[in-house]
């Protein structure tokens, strides 16, 4: 799933600890899919409609998971 990897790499670059640390850990093989899903769902709840580039990425990730 190359598209998921690209999305996760963007999350790592975001600088927002909620999604960057969890995404980096998952990409490095140190995190669980469950923790990643929880973090992205939380990020979408907190900031899923602010108008930033990550709004659509949260939703795309949730759709692809």
N, C-alpha and C positions, 0 to 999 in steps of 0.2 A: 504494500500500500504506500506507494511513493507520495501520493497526495497528503496522507496523514503525516508522513515524515516532514514534508515541507511546512505544513501547518504548525507542527510541534517546534520546528526550528525557528519559525517566526515568533512563537510564544516565548522561546528561550531568549530571543533578542529583545523582547518587549521591556524587560527590566522590572516587570511587575512580579514580585516574589510568588504570589499565589499561583501563577501559571508558569513562570520561567523556571523556578527551581524544580517543580514537579515534572515539567516537560523534559528538562535536562536530565533529571534522574531516570526517567523512563527511557529516553534515547540512549543513555549510558548503560542501561540494563540494571539499574539500581532501584527502580520504582515499580510499583504494581499498576496494572491497568485500572484497577478499581480506584486507587488514589488519584490517578490522572483524571479519570472521568469525574470524580467528585470535585476536583479542583476546577476543571473547566466548566462544569455545571454551576459552581459557585460564582465563578468569574462572570458567567453569562447573567446570573441573577443580579450581581452587584453592578455590572457595567455593560450589559448586553444591548443597550439602546442609547448609548451616549453619542454615537455618530463616528466613533473612531474606526480605524481599519480592522480592529480585532472583533468588533461586533459580529460581522458575518463569519469570521473564522471560528468563533465559539460555536455558532450554530452549525456550520459545516462539519466541525469535528464531532459534535453530538450526533449529527445525521450519519456520519461515516463509522462511528465507533462500533 
